[in-house]
């Protein structure tokens, strides 16, 4: 019953950062998922996979795991890099890549 503490990445389909500033504690699967022979659905008997706890800070998540006696692993944060792109650069005469429509 090892837990993983991480900060989720920003949604790639939206420009906002909602939900990417909080830390999550999720349990790693103890048993592999099985395939239902009749319908073909994947299922698991491990109910702890459904638990997702949210915390404001990493320290809060770590103190909760220590208080409850849950072994945990902290996944390092991967910060996104912002590319500075200017709209007029699309129409420069010395573009590195050719303009295609």
GROMACS elastic network, one bead per residue, 0.5 to 0.9 nm:
[ bonds ]
;  ai    aj funct       b0    kb
    1    27     6  0.66424   500
    1    28     6  0.68550   500
    1    29     6  0.78609   500
    1    30     6  0.66959   500
    1    48     6  0.85170   500
    1    70     6  0.73003   500
    1    71     6  0.72302   500
    1    72     6  0.87207   500
    2    26     6  0.87506   500
    2    27     6  0.59767   500
    2    28     6  0.58431   500
    2    29     6  0.84504   500
    2    30     6  0.85179   500
    2    70     6  0.67779   500
    2    71     6  0.52014   500
    2    72     6  0.54205   500
    2    73     6  0.74429   500
    3    25     6  0.64119   500
    3    26     6  0.55090   500
    3    28     6  0.57278   500
    3    65     6  0.81971   500
    3    70     6  0.68832   500
    3    71     6  0.62341   500
    3    73     6  0.63217   500
    3    74     6  0.86803   500
    4    24     6  0.79561   500
    4    25     6  0.56225   500
    4    26     6  0.53830   500
    4    27     6  0.60559   500
    4    28     6  0.67239   500
    4    71     6  0.87731   500
    4    72     6  0.55340   500
    4    74     6  0.59824   500
    4    75     6  0.69512   500
    5    23     6  0.67856   500
    5    24     6  0.55628   500
    5    26     6  0.66310   500
    5    27     6  0.88240   500
    5    58     6  0.78774   500
    5    61     6  0.71424   500
    5    62     6  0.79046   500
    5    72     6  0.69097   500
    5    73     6  0.61034   500
    5    75     6  0.60615   500
    5    76     6  0.89156   500
    6    22     6  0.87288   500
    6    23     6  0.55967   500
    6    24     6  0.54717   500
    6    25     6  0.67381   500
    6    26     6  0.84560   500
    6    58     6  0.82312   500
    6    73     6  0.86178   500
    6    74     6  0.61040   500
    6    75     6  0.50716   500
    6    76     6  0.69344   500
    6    77     6  0.70722   500
    7    19     6  0.88682   500
    7    20     6  0.64280   500
    7    21     6  0.68804   500
    7    22     6  0.60969   500
    7    24     6  0.60154   500
    7    25     6  0.89095   500
    7    58     6  0.85669   500
    7    75     6  0.78601   500
    7    76     6  0.81074   500
    7    77     6  0.62947   500
    7    78     6  0.85316   500
    8    11     6  0.88367   500
    8    19     6  0.73580   500
    8    20     6  0.53154   500
    8    21     6  0.77829   500
    8    22     6  0.76462   500
    8    23     6  0.71355   500
    8    24     6  0.73325   500
    8    77     6  0.83712   500
    9    12     6  0.84324   500
    9    17     6  0.86345   500
    9    19     6  0.83581   500
    9    20     6  0.56342   500
    9    21     6  0.87569   500
    9    77     6  0.85830   500
    9    78     6  0.76985   500
    9    79     6  0.82433   500
    9    80     6  0.82991   500
   10    13     6  0.87679   500
   10    14     6  0.80798   500
   10    15     6  0.82155   500
   10    16     6  0.75571   500
   10    17     6  0.56515   500
   10    18     6  0.74265   500
   10    19     6  0.74292   500
   10    20     6  0.53970   500
   10    21     6  0.88720   500
   10    80     6  0.83392   500
   11    14     6  0.57302   500
   11    15     6  0.75582   500
   11    16     6  0.77252   500
   11    17     6  0.74506   500
   11    18     6  0.83728   500
   11    19     6  0.87854   500
   11    20     6  0.82414   500
   12    15     6  0.73616   500
   14    17     6  0.81841   500
   17    20     6  0.55865   500
   17    21     6  0.74110   500
   18    21     6  0.72334   500
   19    22     6  0.61965   500
   19    23     6  0.88576   500
   20    23     6  0.79210   500
   21    56     6  0.75992   500
   21    57     6  0.86002   500
   22    54     6  0.65396   500
   22    55     6  0.57576   500
   22    57     6  0.65257   500
   22    58     6  0.82996   500
   23    53     6  0.82842   500
   23    54     6  0.56931   500
   23    55     6  0.50404   500
   23    56     6  0.61134   500
   23    57     6  0.61399   500
   23    58     6  0.61416   500
   23    60     6  0.88193   500
   23    61     6  0.71258   500
   24    52     6  0.65236   500
   24    53     6  0.55042   500
   24    55     6  0.61642   500
   24    56     6  0.88288   500
   24    58     6  0.86928   500
   24    61     6  0.75100   500
   25    51     6  0.82391   500
   25    52     6  0.58610   500
   25    53     6  0.50963   500
   25    54     6  0.65046   500
   25    55     6  0.79434   500
   25    61     6  0.68453   500
   25    65     6  0.85775   500
   25    72     6  0.86578   500
   26    48     6  0.82049   500
   26    49     6  0.71423   500
   26    50     6  0.82017   500
   26    51     6  0.62068   500
   26    52     6  0.50168   500
   26    53     6  0.66532   500
   27    30     6  0.85544   500
   27    48     6  0.61398   500
   27    49     6  0.57773   500
   27    50     6  0.82901   500
   27    51     6  0.70625   500
   27    52     6  0.78004   500
   27    72     6  0.86876   500
   28    48     6  0.81182   500
   28    49     6  0.67801   500
   29    32     6  0.68581   500
   29    33     6  0.86526   500
   29    46     6  0.69446   500
   29    48     6  0.75834   500
   29    49     6  0.60708   500
   30    46     6  0.67211   500
   30    48     6  0.86696   500
   30    49     6  0.86587   500
   31    34     6  0.89695   500
   31    44     6  0.72774   500
   31    45     6  0.75962   500
   31    46     6  0.65314   500
   32    43     6  0.89031   500
   32    44     6  0.69449   500
   32    45     6  0.89380   500
   32    46     6  0.86545   500
   33    42     6  0.61051   500
   33    43     6  0.54178   500
   33    45     6  0.79874   500
   33    46     6  0.86685   500
   34    41     6  0.82460   500
   34    42     6  0.54697   500
   34    43     6  0.54080   500
   34    44     6  0.61176   500
   34    45     6  0.88838   500
   35    38     6  0.88262   500
   35    39     6  0.84249   500
   35    40     6  0.56417   500
   35    41     6  0.56409   500
   35    43     6  0.63217   500
   35    44     6  0.87280   500
   36    39     6  0.58215   500
   36    41     6  0.52595   500
   36    42     6  0.61463   500
   36    43     6  0.70340   500
   37    40     6  0.55876   500
   37    41     6  0.80267   500
   38    41     6  0.82771   500
   43    46     6  0.89410   500
   44    47     6  0.75991   500
   44    49     6  0.87801   500
   46    49     6  0.62408   500
   46    50     6  0.84308   500
   47    50     6  0.58562   500
   47    51     6  0.77369   500
   48    51     6  0.54426   500
   48    52     6  0.87824   500
   49    52     6  0.79543   500
   53    61     6  0.85342   500
   54    61     6  0.79369   500
   55    58     6  0.72156   500
   55    59     6  0.87804   500
   55    60     6  0.62191   500
   55    61     6  0.58181   500
   56    59     6  0.86022   500
   56    60     6  0.69111   500
   56    61     6  0.80433   500
   57    60     6  0.53116   500
   57    61     6  0.66481   500
   57    62     6  0.88555   500
   58    61     6  0.51669   500
   58    62     6  0.61729   500
   58    63     6  0.85644   500
   58    74     6  0.87477   500
   59    62     6  0.50997   500
   59    63     6  0.59920   500
   59    64     6  0.84947   500
   60    63     6  0.52085   500
   60    64     6  0.61604   500
   60    65     6  0.87021   500
   61    64     6  0.51881   500
   61    65     6  0.63058   500
   61    66     6  0.86945   500
   62    65     6  0.51566   500
   62    66     6  0.61452   500
   62    67     6  0.84844   500
   62    72     6  0.79729   500
   62    74     6  0.85480   500
   63    66     6  0.50777   500
   63    67     6  0.59056   500
   63    68     6  0.85005   500
   64    67     6  0.50716   500
   64    68     6  0.61173   500
   64    69     6  0.84290   500
   64    70     6  0.83912   500
   65    68     6  0.52508   500
   65    69     6  0.59378   500
   65    71     6  0.69008   500
   65    72     6  0.69082   500
   66    69     6  0.50006   500
   66    70     6  0.61248   500
   66    71     6  0.75130   500
   66    72     6  0.85134   500
   67    70     6  0.78305   500
   85    88     6  0.89267   500
   85    89     6  0.75396   500
   86    89     6  0.54952   500
   86    90     6  0.76661   500
   87    90     6  0.58318   500
   87    91     6  0.80420   500
   88    91     6  0.56301   500
   88    92     6  0.69063   500
   89    92     6  0.52707   500
   89    93     6  0.89302   500
   89    95     6  0.77019   500
   90    93     6  0.89626   500
   90    95     6  0.75309   500
   90    99     6  0.77578   500
   91    94     6  0.87318   500
   91    95     6  0.76929   500
   91    99     6  0.80178   500
   92    95     6  0.56851   500
   94    97     6  0.88513   500
   95    98     6  0.66024   500
   95    99     6  0.79495   500
